[in-house]
């Protein structure tokens, strides 16, 4: 039988992340997010799985004996620092949710035209020499979002910020249909939440035992 406490720890952040995706995809406006924001949200959604997986597996015995339950605070902060480091080291990226590639192209062309008249397209690759930005457009039709991924190591971060601001202004007038995926995200989030609440309510003794096990070796 699944440990109800560990189920709650794993499922609650994941359900919140899926609910966030549902809210984003039910909108009639595209949503632009930075790669850092996208990765941070995913890291937050997976924190529970990390908690009951690698974090618990590699929990130091000596630190647990010394700090007791406070060791989990230290480990969660360490996880947050690892996610933050990964975000900082990642190449620049923009993610536009709830939009198809054909719908994005006119808004992207408008933003690029405002920023750099020397911009050059080569297939799905775009170079903006005046901004110091080169990127590849990658569409994920199943999830209905598009990523603008940096191509090459030499990127101007301020140029990416200017591109993000211009593209956000262009997208403000774009109206789209809600993504057909949003009910799946919402239903999955609801199922995880209900299962978690039922498990916690039906097995209080197992929850108490799990708490004791997590705070002691």
C-alpha positions in Angstrom: 0.0 0.0 0.0 1.2 3.5 -0.8 2.5 5.5 2.1 -0.1 8.3 2.5 2.3 10.9 3.8 4.8 10.3 0.9 1.9 10.3 -1.5 0.9 13.8 -0.2 4.4 15.1 -0.3 4.9 13.9 -3.9 1.4 14.7 -5.3 0.6 18.1 -3.8 3.3 20.2 -5.6 2.7 18.2 -8.8 -1.0 18.8 -8.6 -0.4 22.5 -8.1 1.9 22.6 -11.1 -0.7 20.8 -13.3 -3.4 23.2 -12.1 -1.2 26.1 -13.1 -0.8 24.5 -16.6 -4.6 24.1 -16.8 -5.1 27.8 -15.9 -2.5 28.9 -18.5 -4.0 26.7 -21.2 -7.6 27.7 -20.6 -6.8 31.4 -21.3 -7.7 33.1 -24.6 -4.4 34.9 -24.6 -1.0 33.4 -25.1 1.3 33.6 -22.1 5.0 34.4 -22.5 7.4 33.1 -19.9 11.2 33.2 -19.6 13.1 29.9 -19.7 14.1 30.6 -16.1 10.5 31.0 -15.0 9.5 27.9 -16.8 12.3 25.8 -15.3 11.6 27.2 -11.8 7.9 26.3 -12.1 8.8 22.7 -13.2 11.3 22.5 -10.3 8.6 23.5 -7.9 6.2 20.9 -9.3 8.8 18.1 -8.9 10.1 19.1 -5.4 7.8 16.5 -3.8 9.1 13.7 -6.0 12.6 14.8 -5.2 11.8 14.9 -1.5 10.7 11.3 -1.3 13.3 10.2 -3.9 16.9 11.3 -4.0 16.6 13.8 -1.1 15.4 11.1 1.3 17.7 8.5 -0.2 20.8 10.5 0.4 19.7 12.1 3.7 22.9 12.2 5.8 22.5 10.1 9.0 24.8 12.3 11.1 23.0 15.5 10.1 19.6 13.9 10.9 20.8 12.8 14.3 22.1 16.3 15.0 19.4 18.5 13.6 16.3 16.3 13.7 13.5 17.4 11.5 15.3 20.6 10.6 17.5 18.6 8.3 14.7 18.6 5.8 14.7 22.4 5.7 18.4 22.3 4.8 17.9 19.7 2.2 14.9 21.6 0.6 17.1 24.8 0.5 19.8 22.7 -1.1 17.4 21.5 -3.7 16.2 25.1 -4.4 19.9 26.2 -4.8 20.5 23.4 -7.3 17.5 24.3 -9.3 18.5 28.0 -9.2 22.0 27.1 -10.4 20.6 25.1 -13.2 18.4 28.1 -14.2 21.3 30.5 -14.1 23.6 28.3 -16.2 20.9 27.5 -18.8 21.0 29.3 -22.1 18.4 32.1 -22.7 15.0 30.8 -23.7 11.4 32.1 -24.1 8.4 29.9 -23.9 5.0 31.0 -25.3 2.2 28.9 -23.9 -1.2 28.2 -25.5 -0.3 29.1 -29.1 0.6 27.3 -32.3 3.5 28.1 -34.5 1.4 29.5 -37.3 -0.4 31.8 -34.8 2.9 33.0 -33.3 4.7 33.8 -36.5 2.9 37.1 -37.3 3.4 38.4 -33.7 7.1 37.3 -33.7 7.7 39.0 -37.1 6.1 42.2 -35.8 8.3 42.2 -32.7 11.4 41.4 -34.7 10.6 44.2 -37.2 10.4 46.7 -34.4 13.8 45.7 -32.9 16.2 44.9 -35.7 15.7 45.6 -39.4 18.8 43.5 -40.2 17.1 40.3 -38.7 17.6 37.2 -40.9 15.6 34.1 -41.1 17.0 30.7 -42.2 14.2 28.1 -41.9 13.3 28.1 -38.2 16.5 29.9 -37.2 16.5 33.6 -36.5 19.4 36.0 -36.1 19.1 39.5 -34.7 22.6 41.0 -35.1 21.8 44.4 -33.6 20.5 42.7 -30.4 23.2 40.0 -30.3 20.5 37.3 -30.3 20.4 34.1 -32.4 17.6 31.5 -31.8 15.8 28.5 -33.0 12.0 28.3 -33.0 10.7 24.9 -31.8 7.0 24.1 -31.7 5.5 21.5 -29.4 2.1 21.0 -31.1 0.9 18.3 -28.7 1.3 20.6 -25.7 0.5 23.7 -27.8 3.4 25.9 -27.0 6.4 27.3 -28.8 10.0 27.7 -27.5 12.5 30.3 -28.7 15.8 28.6 -27.8 19.1 30.3 -28.1 21.5 28.9 -30.6 25.2 29.3 -29.9 27.0 30.4 -26.7 27.4 34.1 -27.6 24.1 35.7 -26.5 23.3 39.2 -25.3 21.0 38.9 -22.3 19.8 42.5 -22.6 18.9 41.7 -26.2 16.8 38.7 -25.0 15.0 41.0 -22.5 14.2 43.5 -25.3 12.9 40.7 -27.5 10.7 39.4 -24.6 9.2 42.9 -24.0 8.5 43.4 -27.7 7.0 40.0 -28.2 4.8 40.4 -25.1 3.4 43.7 -26.6 2.7 41.9 -29.9 1.0 39.0 -28.2 -1.3 41.3 -26.2 -3.6 41.7 -29.2 -3.6 38.0 -30.2 -6.7 36.0 -29.3 -6.5 32.2 -29.3 -8.8 29.3 -28.5 -8.2 27.5 -25.1 -5.9 24.5 -25.5 -7.7 21.2 -25.7 -5.2 19.9 -23.2 -6.4 22.0 -20.3 -9.1 19.5 -19.1 -6.5 16.8 -18.9 -4.3 18.9 -16.6 -7.2 20.0 -14.4 -8.6 16.5 -14.1 -5.2 15.0 -13.2 -4.6 17.7 -10.6 -8.1 17.0 -9.1 -7.5 13.2 -9.0 -4.1 13.6 -7.3 -5.7 16.0 -4.7 -8.6 13.7 -4.0 -6.5 10.6 -3.7 -4.1 12.4 -1.3 -6.9 13.7 0.9 -8.6 10.2 1.1 -5.3 8.5 1.9 -4.5 11.0 4.7 -8.0 10.8 6.2 -8.2 7.0 6.1 -4.7 6.2 7.5 -3.8 8.7 10.3 -1.8 6.0 12.1 0.4 5.3 9.0 0.9 9.1 8.6 2.1 9.4 12.2 4.5 6.4 11.6 5.8 8.0 8.4 6.5 11.3 10.1 8.4 9.5 12.8 10.4 7.6 10.2 11.2 10.7 8.2 12.6 12.6 11.3 14.7 9.7 12.6 16.8 6.9 11.2 
